[in-house]
Amino acid sequence: MQHARLKTADIQSALRQKNIGNVEDVELAILEPNVKIATSLKPNKAPATKEDIQKILDI
């Protein structure tokens, strides 16, 4: 973060723009060459897919 001159507030703002309210929900964050932040949520924090819901309904 220091090398890229990013501040905590910058990261929190980028996460809010992706509708991520808690930094602890993020498993991986990558600073892309275009200075955008790519994120991956922890598996238990990722939104349910149609496939996930169908599996539950099938039980």
Z-matrix of the N, CA and C atoms (Angstrom, degrees):
N
C 1 1.437
C 2 1.533 1 111.00
N 3 1.315 2 116.81 1 -40.14
C 4 1.460 3 118.71 2 -178.69
C 5 1.522 4 110.83 3 -67.55
N 6 1.321 5 116.63 4 -40.18
C 7 1.458 6 120.31 5 179.78
C 8 1.529 7 110.66 6 -62.17
N 9 1.305 8 116.72 7 -38.64
C 10 1.466 9 121.60 8 179.78
C 11 1.531 10 111.35 9 -85.59
N 12 1.314 11 116.50 10 -3.13
C 13 1.470 12 123.00 11 -179.10
C 14 1.521 13 112.39 12 59.37
N 15 1.319 14 115.22 13 38.85
C 16 1.464 15 120.80 14 175.66
C 17 1.522 16 108.89 15 -94.81
N 18 1.296 17 115.18 16 143.17
C 19 1.456 18 120.74 17 175.66
C 20 1.517 19 108.41 18 -106.50
N 21 1.313 20 115.59 19 159.61
C 22 1.460 21 120.84 20 178.92
C 23 1.525 22 110.53 21 -54.94
N 24 1.305 23 117.22 22 -40.36
C 25 1.473 24 120.97 23 -179.99
C 26 1.526 25 111.24 24 -62.23
N 27 1.335 26 117.49 25 -34.87
C 28 1.469 27 120.99 26 178.12
C 29 1.527 28 110.59 27 -64.67
N 30 1.315 29 115.53 28 -42.56
C 31 1.471 30 120.32 29 -179.40
C 32 1.523 31 110.04 30 -67.87
N 33 1.332 32 116.52 31 -44.33
C 34 1.459 33 119.76 32 179.01
C 35 1.525 34 110.86 33 -61.32
N 36 1.301 35 117.41 34 -39.15
C 37 1.461 36 121.53 35 178.10
C 38 1.528 37 110.89 36 -63.87
N 39 1.326 38 116.91 37 -43.79
C 40 1.469 39 120.96 38 178.77
C 41 1.525 40 110.70 39 -62.91
N 42 1.326 41 117.42 40 -38.42
C 43 1.467 42 120.80 41 178.52
C 44 1.522 43 110.74 42 -67.65
N 45 1.314 44 117.27 43 -41.06
C 46 1.473 45 120.07 44 178.34
C 47 1.526 46 111.03 45 -62.08
N 48 1.320 47 117.13 46 -36.60
C 49 1.463 48 120.35 47 178.22
C 50 1.523 49 111.25 48 -65.01
N 51 1.329 50 116.99 49 -23.46
C 52 1.459 51 121.58 50 176.87
C 53 1.529 52 111.47 51 -96.62
N 54 1.336 53 116.56 52 13.28
C 55 1.466 54 123.38 53 -179.24
C 56 1.528 55 112.54 54 60.98
N 57 1.309 56 116.34 55 35.18
C 58 1.460 57 121.90 56 174.92
C 59 1.523 58 106.39 57 -106.25
N 60 1.320 59 116.27 58 110.72
C 61 1.449 60 120.30 59 -174.93
C 62 1.507 61 115.55 60 -85.88
N 63 1.335 62 116.64 61 -19.47
C 64 1.454 63 119.82 62 -175.27
C 65 1.524 64 109.53 63 -132.48
N 66 1.307 65 116.70 64 123.26
C 67 1.463 66 120.90 65 -178.93
C 68 1.533 67 111.17 66 -61.97
N 69 1.326 68 117.39 67 -25.12
C 70 1.464 69 121.10 68 179.32
C 71 1.528 70 112.31 69 -69.32
N 72 1.330 71 117.91 70 -14.27
C 73 1.469 72 121.70 71 177.14
C 74 1.524 73 112.18 72 -79.52
N 75 1.323 74 116.83 73 -12.02
C 76 1.459 75 122.28 74 -176.30
C 77 1.522 76 110.30 75 -87.66
N 78 1.324 77 115.30 76 126.38
C 79 1.468 78 120.67 77 176.74
C 80 1.527 79 110.25 78 -86.84
N 81 1.336 80 116.45 79 -38.77
C 82 1.455 81 121.33 80 -175.78
C 83 1.521 82 109.35 81 -147.72
N 84 1.322 83 115.92 82 135.52
C 85 1.461 84 121.22 83 174.41
C 86 1.523 85 107.76 84 -130.97
N 87 1.324 86 115.92 85 132.30
C 88 1.464 87 121.24 86 -177.10
C 89 1.523 88 108.33 87 -125.44
N 90 1.316 89 115.34 88 131.59
C 91 1.459 90 120.28 89 174.50
C 92 1.518 91 106.96 90 -86.68
N 93 1.328 92 115.86 91 111.88
C 94 1.454 93 122.06 92 -177.78
C 95 1.531 94 110.26 93 -77.75
N 96 1.350 95 117.52 94 159.67
C 97 1.465 96 120.79 95 179.17
C 98 1.533 97 113.62 96 -57.93
N 99 1.337 98 117.24 97 -26.30
C 100 1.461 99 120.54 98 178.79
C 101 1.535 100 111.70 99 -84.49
N 102 1.330 101 116.50 100 12.96
C 103 1.465 102 125.80 101 177.24
C 104 1.529 103 112.65 102 68.04
N 105 1.302 104 117.38 103 19.27
C 106 1.459 105 121.11 104 173.14
C 107 1.523 106 108.01 105 -97.58
N 108 1.318 107 116.17 106 156.76
C 109 1.461 108 121.14 107 -178.76
C 110 1.526 109 108.91 108 -105.82
N 111 1.324 110 115.68 109 121.53
C 112 1.462 111 121.91 110 174.79
C 113 1.526 112 107.67 111 -95.36
N 114 1.316 113 116.70 112 137.73
C 115 1.462 114 119.58 113 -176.93
C 116 1.522 115 111.44 114 -128.67
N 117 1.312 116 113.64 115 155.13
C 118 1.454 117 122.10 116 173.22
C 119 1.523 118 106.33 117 -132.41
N 120 1.325 119 116.23 118 124.97
C 121 1.455 120 120.37 119 -179.75
C 122 1.525 121 111.12 120 -80.96
N 123 1.315 122 115.90 121 155.97
C 124 1.460 123 121.00 122 173.54
C 125 1.524 124 107.12 123 -62.65
N 126 1.330 125 117.61 124 145.99
C 127 1.473 126 120.40 125 -175.82
C 128 1.532 127 114.12 126 -53.87
N 129 1.328 128 117.69 127 -37.78
C 130 1.466 129 119.27 128 -178.17
C 131 1.530 130 112.50 129 -80.25
N 132 1.334 131 117.83 130 -4.09
C 133 1.460 132 121.69 131 178.80
C 134 1.527 133 112.50 132 -109.23
N 135 1.318 134 117.41 133 -9.37
C 136 1.463 135 121.43 134 -179.94
C 137 1.529 136 109.61 135 -71.32
N 138 1.321 137 117.75 136 146.37
C 139 1.466 138 120.62 137 178.72
C 140 1.532 139 111.29 138 -62.73
N 141 1.309 140 115.94 139 147.44
C 142 1.456 141 121.05 140 178.49
C 143 1.524 142 109.95 141 -69.88
N 144 1.325 143 115.65 142 140.41
C 145 1.454 144 120.87 143 176.01
C 146 1.523 145 109.20 144 -94.59
N 147 1.314 146 116.69 145 169.91
C 148 1.468 147 120.20 146 176.11
C 149 1.522 148 110.07 147 -59.35
N 150 1.329 149 116.18 148 -36.68
C 151 1.466 150 120.83 149 179.29
C 152 1.527 151 110.71 150 -64.19
N 153 1.335 152 117.47 151 -42.15
C 154 1.471 153 121.33 152 177.57
C 155 1.529 154 111.07 153 -59.84
N 156 1.319 155 115.43 154 -44.90
C 157 1.476 156 119.93 155 -178.82
C 158 1.516 157 110.62 156 -66.82
N 159 1.326 158 117.72 157 -39.40
C 160 1.454 159 120.27 158 178.79
C 161 1.520 160 111.45 159 -63.58
N 162 1.315 161 117.43 160 -39.91
C 163 1.477 162 120.86 161 177.17
C 164 1.520 163 110.83 162 -59.40
N 165 1.321 164 117.15 163 -40.72
C 166 1.458 165 121.02 164 179.33
C 167 1.514 166 110.30 165 -67.08
N 168 1.324 167 117.69 166 -41.74
C 169 1.461 168 121.58 167 179.73
C 170 1.522 169 111.90 168 -66.06
N 171 1.327 170 117.15 169 -30.73
C 172 1.457 171 121.06 170 -179.31
C 173 1.534 172 112.87 171 -74.44
N 174 1.314 173 116.43 172 -18.13
C 175 1.476 174 119.45 173 -177.96
C 176 1.501 175 111.08 174 -74.31
